[in-house]
Amino acid sequence: MKLLIFGPTGGTGAQLLTQALGAGHNVTVVARNPDRITISDHARPTVITADVLRPQTWEAAVGGHDAVLSCLGSRDRKHPTTVYSQGTTNIIDAMRHTGARRLVCLSSAGLEIPPEAPLPQRLVTRLLVQRLYRYGYADMTAMERVVTASGIDWTIIRPPMLTDGRLTGRYRAAANQHLSNPKTISRADLAHYMLTHIEDHETWQKTVEVSS
């Protein structure tokens, strides 16, 4: 497949890029700092040096791709961000203009507290996690509204806490419902889920929770 990846220099994005190239896909990446892209294999992606918030620098490249995969993220926890909502809005607008249809993007399981979650988990999520990541979560919530209203073939993936563990290919997933007792998932396994479910129509226009 021809894949376009946003956010290839983050932990999950780097895993996704490596796995996509290893699987033989034709990959294009959009990155503000391409020097941070690390490739261990001999295969190389097409690199567009650009900012997702400045679509005029990359939007013409969206056409002709079978899927767009977004691993956008912000490391700044102290200030509001629009990288998720505005960045994804720009991606969707470019997809509409060029006829691309398939979008897989990352959000977070921390946006919602499952009603069946144990009290200690509910307290930690509400009083610690949601406060610590309040700016990112607010923007992810706005992003999800944009994606679900887009009319394209989208999948939103909500992982729990991410780790740097190895690729196992063993994880649980639930579409449009909460997973029981979600804990962690490695960035490698999260990238694997993204890559291997691009063509899974059961995940289209659904929000999917994943966890080890």
Backbone as a chain_set.jsonl record, in Angstrom:
{"seq": "MKLLIFGPTGGTGAQLLTQALGAGHNVTVVARNPDRITISDHARPTVITADVLRPQTWEAAVGGHDAVLSCLGSRDRKHPTTVYSQGTTNIIDAMRHTGARRLVCLSSAGLEIPPEAPLPQRLVTRLLVQRLYRYGYADMTAMERVVTASGIDWTIIRPPMLTDGRLTGRYRAAANQHLSNPKTISRADLAHYMLTHIEDHETWQKTVEVSS", "coords": {"N": [[0.833, -1.198, 0.0], [0.285, 2.341, -0.442], [1.291, 4.574, 1.844], [0.767, 7.367, 3.985], [2.33, 9.031, 6.526], [1.925, 10.928, 9.42], [3.72, 12.519, 12.014], [6.115, 10.923, 12.376], [8.373, 10.91, 13.979], [7.946, 10.594, 16.657], [7.53, 8.292, 19.467], [5.628, 6.149, 18.898], [5.118, 6.735, 16.217], [7.651, 6.362, 15.037], [7.971, 3.617, 15.386], [5.835, 2.748, 13.809], [6.613, 3.627, 11.261], [8.97, 2.121, 10.847], [7.917, -0.508, 10.901], [6.101, -0.394, 8.775], [7.758, 0.041, 6.542], [9.266, -2.271, 6.742], [7.34, -4.136, 6.104], [7.094, -3.775, 3.471], [5.664, -1.668, 2.391], [4.934, 1.304, 0.481], [6.066, 4.251, 1.564], [5.391, 7.537, 2.631], [6.429, 10.29, 4.564], [5.561, 13.004, 6.724], [7.29, 15.473, 8.3], [8.449, 17.799, 10.706], [11.05, 17.917, 11.61], [13.096, 16.249, 9.971], [15.597, 15.14, 10.442], [15.411, 13.755, 12.75], [14.299, 11.352, 12.167], [14.599, 7.921, 12.34], [15.872, 5.146, 10.762], [16.305, 1.783, 10.62], [16.395, -0.194, 8.762], [17.234, -1.008, 5.314], [15.44, 0.089, 3.564], [13.863, 3.133, 2.523], [11.835, 5.947, 3.33], [9.805, 8.325, 1.5], [10.424, 11.627, 2.207], [8.845, 14.476, 3.463], [9.548, 17.631, 4.366], [7.906, 19.442, 6.58], [5.26, 21.216, 8.311], [2.461, 20.107, 10.058], [0.572, 21.982, 10.723], [0.751, 23.835, 8.773], [-0.627, 23.486, 6.068], [-0.278, 24.099, 3.365], [2.238, 23.389, 2.724], [2.367, 20.685, 2.385], [-0.037, 19.501, 1.512], [-0.549, 18.851, -1.185], [0.642, 16.441, -1.525], [-0.95, 14.447, -0.528], [-2.824, 13.133, -2.141], [-3.414, 10.058, -3.906], [-2.547, 8.241, -2.028], [-3.184, 5.238, -0.206], [-3.888, 5.166, 2.431], [-3.946, 7.346, 5.272], [-2.037, 7.858, 8.108], [-2.04, 8.963, 11.354], [0.095, 9.964, 13.842], [0.241, 12.131, 15.455], [1.409, 14.351, 18.001], [2.008, 16.105, 21.125], [4.592, 17.277, 23.143], [4.49, 19.141, 25.078], [3.181, 19.801, 28.103], [2.367, 21.957, 29.541], [1.094, 24.012, 28.273], [-1.708, 25.085, 26.257], [-2.634, 23.323, 23.244], [-2.992, 22.932, 19.674], [-2.331, 21.013, 17.972], [-3.414, 18.455, 17.632], [-6.23, 18.818, 17.026], [-6.374, 20.978, 15.067], [-4.33, 20.171, 13.381], [-5.292, 17.655, 12.51], [-7.676, 18.457, 11.346], [-6.628, 19.863, 9.161], [-5.441, 17.725, 7.794], [-7.707, 16.164, 7.118], [-9.11, 17.98, 5.502], [-7.317, 18.165, 3.362], [-7.436, 15.526, 2.478], [-10.065, 15.385, 1.569], [-9.923, 17.157, -0.563], [-8.242, 15.823, -2.3], [-9.292, 13.344, -2.677], [-8.604, 11.182, -1.077], [-9.423, 8.611, 1.288], [-9.093, 6.971, 3.618], [-8.385, 7.122, 7.015], [-6.405, 6.723, 9.859], [-6.059, 7.417, 13.192], [-4.471, 8.484, 16.264], [-5.619, 8.682, 19.616], [-6.51, 8.862, 23.009], [-7.017, 6.591, 25.71], [-7.445, 7.779, 28.089], [-9.279, 9.801, 27.9], [-11.854, 9.129, 28.621], [-13.531, 7.723, 31.426], [-14.221, 4.48, 32.139], [-17.424, 3.282, 33.141], [-17.428, 0.994, 34.677], [-14.981, 0.914, 35.862], [-12.689, 0.3, 38.552], [-12.821, 2.02, 41.728], [-10.286, 3.107, 42.717], [-8.853, 3.309, 40.267], [-10.499, 5.091, 38.874], [-10.229, 7.392, 40.42], [-7.471, 7.95, 40.202], [-7.279, 8.386, 37.447], [-9.013, 10.592, 37.064], [-8.12, 12.556, 38.931], [-5.38, 12.706, 38.659], [-4.203, 11.794, 36.074], [-5.917, 12.966, 34.073], [-5.724, 15.626, 34.805], [-2.98, 16.141, 34.575], [-2.567, 15.809, 31.839], [-4.294, 17.673, 30.731], [-4.421, 19.73, 28.761], [-3.586, 18.478, 26.383], [-5.523, 16.434, 26.298], [-7.876, 17.921, 26.076], [-7.56, 18.955, 23.521], [-7.416, 16.603, 22.044], [-10.015, 15.676, 22.413], [-11.421, 17.614, 20.963], [-10.33, 17.026, 18.471], [-11.349, 14.425, 18.032], [-14.056, 15.01, 17.673], [-13.96, 16.395, 15.249], [-13.003, 14.38, 13.534], [-14.977, 12.335, 13.701], [-17.111, 13.591, 12.533], [-16.404, 13.842, 9.928], [-17.032, 12.21, 7.721], [-15.385, 10.589, 6.246], [-13.512, 7.477, 5.849], [-12.732, 6.629, 8.741], [-10.704, 5.666, 11.592], [-10.434, 5.879, 15.006], [-8.018, 5.415, 17.431], [-7.669, 4.469, 20.751], [-5.306, 4.179, 22.988], [-4.071, 2.909, 26.197], [-1.728, 3.65, 28.84], [1.48, 4.04, 27.407], [4.305, 1.997, 26.587], [7.818, 1.199, 26.176], [8.143, -1.37, 25.379], [8.766, -4.548, 23.693], [7.769, -5.657, 20.372], [5.008, -7.722, 20.3], [2.656, -8.546, 19.121], [0.472, -9.384, 20.424], [-2.426, -8.43, 21.801], [-5.383, -6.769, 23.061], [-8.502, -5.654, 21.691], [-11.26, -3.413, 21.322], [-14.074, -2.298, 19.697], [-15.937, 0.638, 19.661], [-16.633, 0.313, 22.313], [-15.794, -0.122, 25.808], [-12.701, -1.531, 26.861], [-12.131, -4.191, 29.153], [-10.381, -3.66, 32.124], [-8.021, -2.136, 31.081], [-4.526, -1.634, 30.739], [-1.604, -1.249, 29.898], [0.171, -0.722, 26.774], [2.639, -1.589, 24.42], [4.5, 0.732, 22.428], [5.336, -0.377, 20.079], [3.526, -2.51, 19.678], [1.173, -1.044, 19.487], [1.634, 0.406, 17.133], [1.726, -1.769, 15.425], [-0.93, -2.657, 15.529], [-2.223, -0.465, 14.324], [-1.135, -0.571, 11.716], [-1.85, -3.122, 10.763], [-4.581, -3.087, 10.671], [-5.573, -1.378, 8.816], [-7.049, -2.079, 6.555], [-9.2, -3.3, 7.677], [-12.452, -3.456, 7.684], [-14.225, -3.633, 9.759], [-13.392, -1.875, 11.637], [-13.804, 0.613, 10.662], [-14.96, 3.934, 10.792], [-15.181, 3.899, 13.562], [-14.415, 3.998, 17.071], [-11.672, 2.688, 18.683], [-10.524, 0.846, 21.398], [-7.405, -0.255, 22.652], [-5.233, -2.616, 24.235], [-2.696, -4.328, 26.095]], "CA": [[0.0, 0.0, 0.0], [0.927, 3.638, -0.355], [0.899, 5.109, 3.14], [1.262, 8.678, 4.37], [2.405, 9.04, 7.985], [2.218, 12.167, 10.134], [4.265, 12.24, 13.337], [6.985, 9.748, 12.322], [9.539, 11.014, 14.848], [7.575, 10.222, 18.017], [7.758, 6.885, 19.794], [4.761, 5.27, 18.12], [5.329, 7.022, 14.804], [8.888, 5.721, 14.6], [7.673, 2.187, 15.279], [4.95, 2.559, 12.666], [7.412, 3.784, 10.055], [9.847, 0.952, 10.708], [7.124, -1.696, 10.563], [5.518, -0.21, 7.444], [8.818, -0.201, 5.567], [9.604, -3.687, 6.819], [6.287, -4.92, 5.458], [7.165, -3.541, 2.032], [4.773, -0.612, 1.938], [5.498, 2.531, -0.075], [5.751, 5.157, 2.663], [5.765, 8.947, 2.644], [6.26, 10.846, 5.9], [5.597, 14.457, 6.883], [7.976, 15.726, 9.566], [9.08, 19.117, 10.842], [12.483, 17.71, 11.821], [13.408, 14.94, 9.374], [16.851, 14.596, 10.981], [15.078, 12.882, 13.885], [13.771, 10.084, 11.662], [15.581, 6.847, 12.433], [15.515, 3.967, 9.969], [17.324, 0.742, 10.79], [16.378, -1.046, 7.579], [17.784, -0.369, 4.124], [14.364, 0.799, 2.868], [13.78, 4.542, 2.886], [10.574, 6.597, 2.968], [9.852, 9.658, 0.908], [10.31, 12.552, 3.336], [8.412, 15.843, 3.206], [9.847, 18.489, 5.508], [6.754, 20.343, 6.652], [4.522, 21.302, 9.57], [1.061, 19.757, 9.832], [-0.233, 23.185, 10.899], [0.91, 24.658, 7.568], [-0.979, 22.485, 5.054], [0.173, 24.457, 2.024], [3.563, 22.815, 2.506], [2.318, 19.226, 2.181], [-1.352, 18.977, 1.133], [-0.548, 18.309, -2.539], [1.202, 15.087, -1.508], [-1.89, 13.493, 0.068], [-3.492, 12.355, -3.179], [-2.774, 8.835, -4.379], [-2.218, 7.33, -0.934], [-4.263, 4.333, 0.19], [-4.282, 5.479, 3.807], [-3.196, 8.335, 6.027], [-1.926, 7.426, 9.496], [-1.612, 10.102, 12.155], [0.642, 9.767, 15.187], [0.539, 13.474, 15.935], [1.47, 14.471, 19.444], [2.664, 17.273, 21.692], [5.335, 16.986, 24.37], [4.292, 20.27, 25.986], [2.026, 19.601, 28.983], [2.111, 23.168, 30.315], [0.39, 25.026, 27.495], [-2.706, 24.563, 25.312], [-2.132, 22.936, 21.93], [-3.987, 22.667, 18.626], [-1.715, 20.108, 16.998], [-4.325, 17.346, 17.356], [-7.473, 19.234, 16.368], [-6.14, 21.718, 13.834], [-3.536, 19.324, 12.496], [-6.157, 16.648, 11.902], [-8.575, 19.188, 10.444], [-5.879, 20.11, 7.932], [-5.298, 16.442, 7.098], [-9.004, 15.783, 6.547], [-9.39, 18.89, 4.396], [-6.474, 17.753, 2.233], [-7.962, 14.254, 1.98], [-11.272, 15.69, 0.791], [-9.536, 17.823, -1.813], [-7.503, 14.92, -3.181], [-10.031, 12.092, -2.852], [-8.174, 10.127, -0.156], [-10.572, 8.245, 2.118], [-8.84, 6.191, 4.829], [-7.597, 7.796, 8.051], [-6.252, 6.077, 11.166], [-5.39, 8.393, 14.047], [-4.329, 8.131, 17.668], [-6.162, 9.52, 20.67], [-6.079, 8.303, 24.292], [-8.051, 5.984, 26.546], [-7.646, 8.622, 29.261], [-10.341, 10.788, 27.697], [-13.075, 8.672, 29.284], [-13.381, 6.767, 32.517], [-15.283, 3.485, 32.003], [-18.282, 3.252, 34.328], [-17.136, -0.182, 35.5], [-13.62, 0.991, 36.384], [-12.612, 0.33, 40.017], [-12.719, 3.355, 42.3], [-8.919, 3.644, 42.683], [-8.514, 3.681, 38.891], [-11.276, 6.279, 38.529], [-9.641, 8.535, 41.113], [-6.166, 8.246, 39.606], [-7.498, 8.954, 36.116], [-9.649, 11.91, 37.137], [-7.387, 13.523, 39.747], [-3.965, 12.792, 38.278], [-3.927, 11.685, 34.644], [-6.651, 13.96, 33.288], [-5.199, 16.951, 35.131], [-1.628, 16.251, 34.037], [-2.631, 15.911, 30.377], [-5.555, 18.36, 30.445], [-4.383, 20.471, 27.502], [-3.589, 17.502, 25.302], [-6.813, 15.742, 26.25], [-8.885, 18.849, 25.551], [-7.385, 19.043, 22.073], [-7.798, 15.299, 21.485], [-11.476, 15.638, 22.383], [-11.811, 18.412, 19.801], [-9.931, 16.256, 17.295], [-12.294, 13.329, 17.821], [-15.285, 15.569, 17.107], [-13.679, 16.681, 13.845], [-12.864, 13.12, 12.798], [-16.24, 11.6, 13.622], [-18.034, 14.349, 11.67], [-15.748, 14.068, 8.64], [-17.646, 11.454, 6.637], [-14.425, 9.706, 5.578], [-13.377, 6.145, 6.463], [-11.798, 6.873, 9.835], [-10.633, 4.877, 12.819], [-9.745, 6.52, 16.123], [-7.489, 4.397, 18.34], [-7.425, 4.976, 22.093], [-4.482, 3.296, 23.815], [-3.803, 3.327, 27.574], [-0.342, 4.059, 29.022], [2.379, 3.44, 26.427], [5.614, 1.566, 27.068], [8.813, 0.937, 25.138], [8.32, -2.815, 25.278], [8.986, -5.127, 22.365], [6.615, -6.058, 19.567], [4.539, -9.071, 20.588], [1.507, -8.892, 18.295], [-0.59, -9.9, 21.293], [-3.118, -7.339, 22.476], [-6.833, -6.835, 22.976], [-9.107, -4.473, 21.07], [-12.716, -3.352, 21.388], [-14.584, -1.192, 18.88], [-17.116, 1.337, 20.183], [-16.938, -0.089, 23.674], [-14.621, -0.073, 26.662], [-12.018, -2.765, 27.218], [-12.062, -4.461, 30.58], [-9.081, -3.579, 32.775], [-6.891, -1.74, 30.24], [-3.366, -1.249, 31.549], [-0.559, -0.652, 29.068], [0.489, -1.368, 25.512], [3.898, -1.067, 23.906], [4.386, 1.53, 21.212], [5.511, -1.298, 18.952], [2.263, -3.22, 19.456], [0.194, -0.055, 19.032], [1.925, 0.62, 15.714], [1.338, -2.998, 14.721], [-2.386, -2.638, 15.371], [-2.552, 0.546, 13.31], [-0.719, -1.011, 10.39], [-2.522, -4.352, 10.326], [-6.03, -2.914, 10.614], [-5.926, -0.356, 7.833], [-8.066, -2.601, 5.645], [-10.224, -3.997, 8.455], [-13.663, -2.644, 7.601], [-14.93, -3.678, 11.044], [-12.932, -0.763, 12.467], [-14.051, 1.87, 9.967], [-15.892, 4.843, 11.464], [-15.33, 3.428, 14.938], [-13.367, 4.305, 18.04], [-11.178, 1.391, 19.134], [-9.599, 0.796, 22.534], [-6.455, -1.365, 22.568], [-4.419, -2.784, 25.435], [-2.088, -5.655, 26.219]], "C": [[0.867, 1.248, 0.0], [0.401, 4.335, 0.896], [1.534, 6.472, 3.369], [1.186, 8.77, 5.885], [2.745, 10.44, 8.483], [2.711, 11.806, 11.537], [5.219, 11.063, 13.363], [8.175, 9.799, 13.269], [9.218, 10.736, 16.313], [7.769, 8.732, 18.244], [6.928, 5.928, 18.973], [4.964, 5.482, 16.632], [6.579, 6.37, 14.252], [8.702, 4.221, 14.449], [6.824, 1.901, 14.051], [5.735, 2.652, 11.361], [8.293, 2.571, 9.812], [9.067, -0.282, 10.275], [6.526, -1.587, 9.166], [6.548, -0.468, 6.355], [9.203, -1.677, 5.554], [8.595, -4.584, 6.146], [6.224, -4.658, 3.953], [6.242, -2.47, 1.502], [5.575, 0.567, 1.36], [5.096, 3.672, 0.86], [6.271, 6.566, 2.391], [5.52, 9.47, 4.05], [6.323, 12.367, 5.83], [6.177, 14.744, 8.257], [8.576, 17.118, 9.575], [10.594, 18.985, 10.938], [12.89, 16.345, 11.274], [14.705, 14.335, 9.874], [16.593, 13.654, 12.153], [14.49, 11.546, 13.444], [14.876, 9.044, 11.697], [15.066, 5.621, 11.692], [16.633, 2.944, 10.101], [17.422, -0.16, 9.57], [16.956, -0.295, 6.387], [16.719, 0.411, 3.351], [14.277, 2.232, 3.386], [12.42, 5.107, 2.477], [10.845, 7.841, 2.126], [9.561, 10.649, 2.035], [9.905, 13.94, 2.845], [8.682, 16.655, 4.469], [8.776, 19.567, 5.597], [6.116, 20.248, 8.026], [3.059, 21.012, 9.291], [0.144, 20.971, 9.97], [-0.088, 24.168, 9.743], [0.645, 23.772, 6.349], [-0.502, 22.827, 3.654], [1.522, 23.831, 1.696], [3.525, 21.315, 2.207], [1.021, 18.71, 1.564], [-1.384, 18.366, -0.263], [-0.062, 16.868, -2.579], [0.212, 14.031, -1.028], [-2.532, 12.592, -0.985], [-2.69, 11.131, -3.597], [-2.376, 7.865, -3.292], [-3.439, 6.486, -0.554], [-4.763, 4.623, 1.594], [-3.374, 6.547, 4.371], [-3.216, 7.899, 7.486], [-1.329, 8.56, 10.317], [-1.171, 9.669, 13.55], [1.029, 11.119, 15.773], [0.545, 13.51, 17.457], [2.166, 15.747, 19.863], [3.341, 16.872, 22.991], [5.133, 18.063, 25.438], [3.017, 20.066, 26.8], [1.583, 20.882, 29.676], [1.273, 24.194, 29.581], [-0.649, 24.371, 26.586], [-2.062, 24.275, 23.961], [-3.291, 22.791, 20.957], [-3.467, 21.651, 17.627], [-2.635, 18.944, 16.661], [-5.52, 17.816, 16.531], [-7.22, 19.953, 15.053], [-5.307, 20.909, 12.859], [-4.395, 18.297, 11.781], [-7.192, 17.281, 10.991], [-7.888, 19.444, 9.114], [-5.709, 18.829, 7.114], [-6.598, 16.06, 6.403], [-9.364, 16.691, 5.374], [-8.586, 18.498, 3.158], [-6.962, 16.44, 1.638], [-9.207, 14.493, 1.129], [-10.895, 16.275, -0.574], [-8.899, 16.863, -2.813], [-8.194, 13.572, -3.389], [-9.57, 10.952, -1.976], [-9.29, 9.859, 0.854], [-10.222, 7.663, 3.487], [-7.903, 6.924, 5.781], [-7.598, 6.955, 9.321], [-5.489, 7.052, 12.047], [-5.42, 7.957, 15.504], [-4.963, 9.167, 18.573], [-5.673, 8.921, 21.995], [-7.264, 7.719, 25.045], [-8.355, 6.848, 27.765], [-8.734, 9.661, 29.104], [-11.619, 10.415, 28.438], [-12.721, 7.711, 30.4], [-14.512, 5.755, 32.401], [-16.119, 3.408, 33.27], [-17.992, 2.07, 35.245], [-15.742, -0.161, 36.092], [-13.632, 1.011, 37.907], [-12.386, 1.755, 40.524], [-11.291, 3.896, 42.303], [-8.497, 4.092, 41.281], [-9.24, 4.959, 38.48], [-10.651, 7.519, 39.169], [-8.308, 8.937, 40.501], [-6.347, 8.917, 38.248], [-8.024, 10.383, 36.209], [-8.754, 12.942, 37.826], [-5.936, 13.699, 39.337], [-3.782, 12.856, 36.77], [-4.613, 12.785, 33.849], [-6.214, 15.383, 33.609], [-3.825, 17.162, 34.503], [-1.645, 16.487, 32.533], [-3.834, 16.73, 29.914], [-5.53, 19.096, 29.107], [-4.393, 19.519, 26.309], [-4.922, 16.802, 25.165], [-7.915, 16.645, 25.713], [-8.779, 18.926, 24.033], [-7.711, 17.721, 21.39], [-9.315, 15.18, 21.391], [-12.005, 16.433, 21.194], [-11.476, 17.687, 18.508], [-10.927, 15.139, 16.999], [-13.614, 13.844, 17.244], [-15.11, 15.864, 15.62], [-13.659, 15.392, 13.029], [-14.209, 12.433, 12.623], [-17.273, 12.298, 12.739], [-17.545, 14.448, 10.231], [-16.411, 13.36, 7.466], [-16.684, 10.571, 5.869], [-14.374, 8.36, 6.307], [-12.318, 6.211, 7.558], [-11.803, 5.761, 10.864], [-9.859, 5.695, 13.835], [-9.299, 5.415, 17.073], [-7.143, 5.046, 19.671], [-6.6, 3.974, 22.895], [-4.414, 3.792, 25.258], [-2.341, 3.794, 27.677], [0.573, 3.301, 28.049], [3.716, 3.084, 27.062], [6.552, 1.389, 25.877], [9.108, -0.552, 25.006], [8.424, -3.294, 23.836], [7.66, -5.405, 21.653], [6.251, -7.502, 19.888], [3.432, -9.51, 19.636], [0.345, -9.442, 19.099], [-1.19, -8.736, 22.084], [-4.613, -7.531, 22.292], [-7.359, -5.556, 22.334], [-10.619, -4.566, 21.183], [-13.181, -2.11, 20.645], [-15.887, -0.661, 19.465], [-17.592, 0.801, 21.526], [-15.646, -0.081, 24.481], [-14.033, -1.472, 26.848], [-12.077, -2.953, 28.729], [-10.606, -4.401, 31.047], [-7.93, -3.235, 31.823], [-5.734, -1.262, 31.106], [-2.331, -0.521, 30.709], [-0.535, -1.341, 27.71], [1.805, -0.775, 25.031], [3.639, -0.238, 22.658], [4.525, 0.652, 19.972], [4.221, -2.045, 18.646], [1.164, -2.269, 18.988], [0.386, 0.23, 17.544], [1.51, -0.589, 14.885], [-0.168, -3.041, 14.5], [-2.789, -1.645, 14.283], [-2.304, 0.008, 11.905], [-1.552, -2.186, 9.885], [-4.043, -4.23, 10.268], [-6.465, -1.794, 9.664], [-7.081, -0.82, 6.965], [-9.168, -3.369, 6.362], [-11.485, -3.13, 8.511], [-14.461, -2.656, 8.899], [-14.505, -2.538, 11.959], [-13.232, 0.594, 11.842], [-15.177, 2.646, 10.647], [-16.246, 4.341, 12.87], [-14.145, 3.903, 15.782], [-12.962, 2.999, 18.728], [-10.252, 1.572, 20.336], [-8.696, -0.422, 22.364], [-5.637, -1.425, 23.852], [-3.794, -4.169, 25.41], [-2.929, -6.509, 27.161]], "O": [[2.033, 1.212, 0.393], [-0.786, 4.648, 0.993], [2.685, 6.707, 2.999], [0.114, 8.607, 6.469], [3.713, 11.057, 8.038], [2.18, 10.894, 12.17], [5.152, 10.259, 14.292], [8.922, 8.824, 13.361], [10.132, 10.65, 17.133], [8.129, 7.997, 17.324], [7.468, 4.981, 18.402], [4.982, 4.52, 15.864], [6.577, 5.877, 13.124], [9.209, 3.618, 13.504], [7.063, 0.929, 13.335], [5.538, 1.839, 10.458], [8.354, 2.053, 8.697], [9.5, -1.017, 9.387], [6.452, -2.583, 8.447], [6.248, -1.122, 5.357], [9.436, -2.26, 4.495], [8.936, -5.666, 5.67], [5.403, -5.245, 3.248], [6.049, -2.365, 0.291], [6.735, 0.784, 1.713], [3.919, 4.022, 0.94], [7.415, 6.763, 1.982], [4.509, 9.133, 4.667], [7.03, 12.942, 5.002], [5.625, 14.312, 9.269], [9.142, 17.568, 8.579], [11.334, 19.823, 10.421], [13.015, 15.387, 12.036], [14.904, 13.127, 9.744], [17.454, 12.848, 12.507], [14.21, 10.693, 14.287], [15.959, 9.256, 11.151], [13.971, 5.126, 11.961], [17.776, 3.215, 9.734], [18.441, -0.822, 9.373], [17.145, 0.92, 6.448], [17.054, 1.299, 2.567], [14.582, 2.503, 4.548], [11.91, 4.786, 1.403], [11.971, 8.334, 2.059], [8.558, 10.515, 2.737], [10.525, 14.505, 1.943], [8.101, 16.386, 5.52], [8.745, 20.493, 4.785], [6.392, 19.331, 8.799], [2.472, 21.604, 8.385], [-0.945, 20.989, 9.396], [-0.732, 25.217, 9.734], [1.584, 23.352, 5.673], [-0.335, 21.928, 2.829], [1.908, 23.751, 0.53], [4.539, 20.737, 1.816], [0.986, 17.56, 1.125], [-2.169, 17.449, -0.508], [-0.316, 16.151, -3.546], [0.501, 12.838, -1.112], [-2.755, 11.408, -0.732], [-1.46, 11.156, -3.638], [-1.91, 6.766, -3.593], [-4.574, 6.963, -0.58], [-5.922, 4.361, 1.914], [-2.202, 6.651, 4.01], [-4.276, 7.607, 8.039], [-0.244, 9.055, 10.013], [-1.939, 9.097, 14.324], [2.019, 11.235, 16.496], [-0.213, 12.796, 18.114], [2.833, 16.396, 19.057], [2.74, 16.211, 23.838], [5.567, 17.897, 26.578], [1.911, 20.147, 26.266], [0.54, 20.902, 30.33], [0.788, 25.148, 30.19], [-0.48, 23.218, 26.188], [-1.073, 24.903, 23.584], [-4.43, 22.556, 21.362], [-4.065, 21.439, 16.572], [-2.644, 18.484, 15.52], [-5.79, 17.274, 15.459], [-7.789, 19.581, 14.027], [-5.542, 20.949, 11.652], [-4.245, 18.089, 10.577], [-7.55, 16.7, 9.966], [-8.491, 19.265, 8.056], [-5.821, 18.85, 5.888], [-6.591, 15.677, 5.233], [-9.871, 16.214, 4.359], [-9.109, 18.498, 2.043], [-6.91, 16.255, 0.422], [-9.375, 13.866, 0.083], [-11.48, 15.924, -1.599], [-8.999, 17.061, -4.024], [-7.734, 12.753, -4.185], [-10.087, 9.843, -2.106], [-10.019, 10.776, 1.234], [-10.986, 7.846, 4.434], [-6.787, 7.298, 5.418], [-8.65, 6.53, 9.799], [-4.388, 7.473, 11.692], [-6.273, 7.174, 15.921], [-4.86, 10.37, 18.335], [-4.516, 8.509, 22.082], [-8.365, 8.269, 25.027], [-9.392, 6.68, 28.405], [-9.084, 10.34, 30.07], [-12.383, 11.294, 28.839], [-11.733, 6.98, 30.323], [-15.674, 6.133, 32.553], [-15.569, 3.464, 34.37], [-18.271, 2.125, 36.443], [-15.345, -1.116, 36.761], [-14.488, 1.663, 38.505], [-11.822, 2.59, 39.816], [-11.088, 5.049, 41.924], [-7.858, 5.133, 41.127], [-8.66, 5.815, 37.812], [-10.556, 8.57, 38.535], [-8.041, 10.123, 40.304], [-5.663, 9.889, 37.93], [-7.539, 11.276, 35.514], [-8.64, 14.074, 37.357], [-5.326, 14.726, 39.632], [-3.272, 13.844, 36.241], [-3.975, 13.463, 33.043], [-6.327, 16.263, 32.756], [-3.539, 18.231, 33.964], [-0.846, 17.262, 32.008], [-4.344, 16.505, 28.816], [-6.528, 19.085, 28.387], [-5.124, 19.734, 25.342], [-5.407, 16.593, 24.053], [-8.791, 16.189, 24.978], [-9.795, 18.958, 23.338], [-8.229, 17.716, 20.274], [-9.843, 14.649, 20.413], [-12.921, 15.99, 20.5], [-12.251, 17.728, 17.553], [-11.305, 14.931, 15.846], [-14.224, 13.174, 16.411], [-16.014, 15.61, 14.823], [-14.241, 15.333, 11.946], [-14.546, 11.996, 11.522], [-18.205, 11.659, 12.251], [-18.203, 15.072, 9.399], [-16.362, 13.85, 6.338], [-17.093, 9.874, 4.941], [-15.111, 8.14, 7.267], [-11.153, 5.888, 7.328], [-12.772, 5.013, 10.994], [-8.751, 6.152, 13.555], [-10.104, 4.575, 17.474], [-6.42, 6.041, 19.721], [-7.153, 3.012, 23.428], [-4.671, 4.968, 25.519], [-1.783, 4.283, 26.696], [0.458, 2.086, 27.889], [4.198, 3.778, 27.957], [6.126, 1.426, 24.722], [10.192, -0.943, 24.574], [8.197, -2.537, 22.893], [6.589, -5.387, 22.258], [7.083, -8.401, 19.764], [3.279, -10.702, 19.367], [-0.646, -9.909, 18.537], [-0.525, -8.139, 22.93], [-5.057, -8.343, 21.48], [-6.73, -4.502, 22.427], [-11.19, -5.656, 21.146], [-12.731, -1.001, 20.932], [-16.82, -1.42, 19.729], [-18.782, 0.829, 21.84], [-14.549, -0.039, 23.923], [-14.759, -2.458, 26.974], [-12.073, -1.982, 29.486], [-9.72, -5.009, 30.446], [-6.951, -3.979, 31.765], [-5.944, -0.562, 32.097], [-2.201, 0.7, 30.804], [-1.138, -2.397, 27.52], [2.055, 0.416, 25.217], [2.679, -0.478, 21.925], [3.902, 0.912, 18.942], [3.858, -2.199, 17.48], [0.317, -2.651, 18.181], [-0.582, 0.289, 16.786], [1.002, -0.443, 13.773], [-0.634, -3.414, 13.423], [-3.609, -1.962, 13.422], [-3.156, 0.118, 11.023], [-1.916, -2.233, 8.71], [-4.721, -5.172, 9.858], [-7.604, -1.329, 9.721], [-7.992, -0.045, 6.67], [-9.986, -4.023, 5.715], [-11.564, -2.186, 9.297], [-15.291, -1.773, 9.118], [-15.178, -2.258, 12.951], [-12.938, 1.625, 12.447], [-16.204, 2.082, 11.024], [-17.399, 4.353, 13.3], [-13.051, 4.166, 15.282], [-13.804, 2.293, 19.285], [-9.309, 2.362, 20.288], [-9.16, -1.494, 21.978], [-5.381, -0.398, 24.48], [-4.318, -5.079, 24.767], [-2.595, -7.668, 27.407]]}, "num_chains": 1, "name": "protein.A"}
